[in-house]
Each structure stands twice: as structure tokens, then as C-alpha cells.
Amino acid sequence: MASLFQDAHSGRYRIRFRYGGQPYNRSLTTSDRQEAETVRSRVEETLRLLTRGRLEIPADADPGTFVLTDGKRNGKPSPSVVHSLNDLFKVYQEKLPAGTKEATTLQGEARHIKHLLRHIGANRIAQTIKGNDIQRYVEKRLQESWHGKPIRPDTIKKELTTFRLIWNWAVNQGYLKGIAPMKGIKFPKRDQKPPFMTHDEIQRTIVRGGLPMEKQNELWECLFLNRAEVQDVLNDVKKTARRSFVYPMFVFAAHTGARRSEILRSQIDDFDFHSRTVLIREKKKSRTKAITYRRVPMTSLFCDVMRAWFDNHPGGQFTICDGSHTTYPMSPFAAHDHFKRTLRGSKWEKIRGFHTFRHSFASNLAAASVDQRIIDEWMGHQTEEMRKRYRHLFPDQQRAAIDSVFGGNGK
């Protein structure tokens, strides 16, 4: 009736339960498992009393608070007062409805909040923060490094995007007034991301020498796999995978261009083997809908692999499952760990993650002259910057286009 899970970032436990068809997700403000289990037992007892009619929630009570306090807090919780920046972030995190955002998104926001509090000041009155405070924040972060690498402007922009999002939320809730103080913030110019490169192109560049490890890593971030290389990777994975779900997970990524989060969110009922299509559940396409969908046709290999996998599926609703937990999807961290373990020691260990298959999927479709509108439909959201990065991968089409105007001999 109630379940616990531990926040990977803070270490604190949260509790999930349902009442009246409404899900509740509340922090227990403790990292002690025994204490959290005690609260869970009391919550389940309160829910049983409510179900049997031996306890009734007052009309003016907040159900979540009532259940969590053993029916002792009857009134609605009083609105929190936001004074400091710490107050602002705390209220935002406490009032964010369960399931609104992915766990990885919440963890990213928590990291951003940590940096914002450290540099702007936890006790700073939130309403008094001005543009020059934000500019100083940018300058301080640019002087810092992580694992020996300087903090990039793009990282700081993501942190300030979190700040703007929370500020706007607070304005809508009546905690703050005015627009977020972000106008005129200056960032150093950044280089455009390099175009995608094949495995052999990157190897040749590195072998010539003179590149520091940081630059070599940047090149591997640009890795693009052609169709033959994608199949080579999948063949290696099929031979070396230690768990039965690993090969289907790789094929899913390589043959649909789905994001890691979309693969882990996928459910068995999303596969239609009659029409040979798979429904992709996406969360990045709309700001007004929690889930949107797109359909991607299934290749013969993908179709065969998933049929075989479902015949031996350990149970539960989710497509990718290791058998130990069937109620919740596999965590992104577990999926990435299986990804790296499977490729370790092989020619392909430099592949950074599932995203390499995503942009390789788009690039190979474009190289085969598939209409860009169809590629965008299958991929979900795509930016123009991303499209530019793989357009150089099909020079034959570009050469044919210019020859159609000027002729092959330039006359």
C-alpha cells in the first residue's frame, strides 16, 4: 500500500502511497532505513483505517498530510513563507507533484540548486536578487573546474535555466513578484560542436598525435556509427552480453533512435507486432502533457529480437527488466552500467552511451535520403543544430545537388 525509495543525491527516503485515486509522494526527511520503515508501517495502518471507514479525513484537511501524520493534522498545511533563496528552493522541492519530472531531471536540479546556494547565498533574500548577482554567479562558476575540466558555459546556462524555472513557478504561486533577473547576462562565446565523425576518422586524428586527453574525449563524443558498424556492435553485444535483457536493449536503441529514458519507460503493450510498430513514450516534447507518444516502424531484426525476448520476459509491465524488480522501471544508472560493462575491453568501449545510437540512427536515415520530416517524426524533437552536425555525412547527395545546377564539369 505504501513504498519507500531513497533519493540517490540526498540519501533521504521518500514515501509513495495512493488514496482516493490520487498518488502522493512525500519526503520523510530521514536517511535511516529503520525509521523510514516505521513511518511506512504507520501510513499503511492509517490507510487501512480509512479504507474500513474507522477513520475519516476532515473536509478541510490535506489527505497526504493527514495520512502521513497518522490522522493528527486535520487542517490544510499553511502556505510556506519564502524569504531566503534556501526557502524558495525548499518550498519548490516539497510542493512539486509526484511524477511531474524524471528522477534524473530532479537529481540534475538538485545539483544546480547546490551551486546556486553556494555562490549566491542560502540566506540571501530571494526577492532582492538582481541581474548583477546572476552575472557574478556566472563569473564564479567559470573559474571552477570538475575532474580537472573547466566548467563550460553550457553547464552554467543549464543551472540558470533551473533558477529561472523555479523563479517563474514561485511567481505563479504568489511567493515572488516580477520576472527572473536574467536579462543581459553575458557568457563567453563557445565553439560550435564538431560534426559527427566515424570511428576510423577519430582514430586517424588521434594517432597523428598532439591531442590532449580532453580533446580526444571531445572527439569520441562526436562518434557516428554507420550501418555496418552498428551491426558490428550489435553482433559483439549478442556474443558478450551477460544478461538476457542487454541485447534487446541495445537493438532497441540502435533501430529506433529512442532515448535511454524512453527505452526504460517502454512497456510490453507498446509493441504491435501485427503492424510492426513500437510506441515510444516521450516526456521532452510538450510542456503541458506529462507523456506524449510517437510511433516508429520496427525493422525485421528488432521485431525478431523483441519477440524472442518477450517469450522469456521475467514479468512485469516494462520492456526492459532484469527480473529483480518488476514494479518499477530499471534506473538510468543501472542501464548505463550494463552498457559500459558490455562494451568494456572491445573495440567499441569508447562509445559514450545510448545517445551515440540515437544520432547514428538519424544520420544513417539521412544518408539514405529519407525525408527529413520523417526522420524528425521518428526521432521526436530534433534541433537544427543537431541536423547540421550530420549533414556532411552524405556528400553524394550534396554533390548531386550542385552538379544538377552547374554540371559535373562545372560548365
Secondary structure as GFF3:
##gff-version 3
##sequence-region A 1 411
A	DSSP	beta_strand	2	6	.	.	.	ID=ss1
A	DSSP	beta_strand	13	19	.	.	.	ID=ss2
A	DSSP	beta_strand	22	27	.	.	.	ID=ss3
A	DSSP	alpha_helix	33	51	.	.	.	ID=ss4
A	DSSP	alpha_helix	63	68	.	.	.	ID=ss5
A	DSSP	alpha_helix	85	95	.	.	.	ID=ss6
A	DSSP	alpha_helix	103	120	.	.	.	ID=ss7
A	DSSP	three_ten_helix	126	128	.	.	.	ID=ss8
A	DSSP	alpha_helix	131	142	.	.	.	ID=ss9
A	DSSP	beta_strand	145	146	.	.	.	ID=ss10
A	DSSP	beta_strand	149	150	.	.	.	ID=ss11
A	DSSP	alpha_helix	153	173	.	.	.	ID=ss12
A	DSSP	alpha_helix	199	207	.	.	.	ID=ss13
A	DSSP	alpha_helix	213	220	.	.	.	ID=ss14
A	DSSP	alpha_helix	227	240	.	.	.	ID=ss15
A	DSSP	alpha_helix	246	256	.	.	.	ID=ss16
A	DSSP	alpha_helix	260	265	.	.	.	ID=ss17
A	DSSP	three_ten_helix	268	270	.	.	.	ID=ss18
A	DSSP	beta_strand	271	272	.	.	.	ID=ss19
A	DSSP	beta_strand	277	282	.	.	.	ID=ss20
A	DSSP	beta_strand	292	297	.	.	.	ID=ss21
A	DSSP	alpha_helix	300	311	.	.	.	ID=ss22
A	DSSP	alpha_helix	332	343	.	.	.	ID=ss23
A	DSSP	alpha_helix	355	367	.	.	.	ID=ss24
A	DSSP	alpha_helix	372	379	.	.	.	ID=ss25
A	DSSP	alpha_helix	384	390	.	.	.	ID=ss26
A	DSSP	three_ten_helix	391	393	.	.	.	ID=ss27
A	DSSP	alpha_helix	395	406	.	.	.	ID=ss28
###
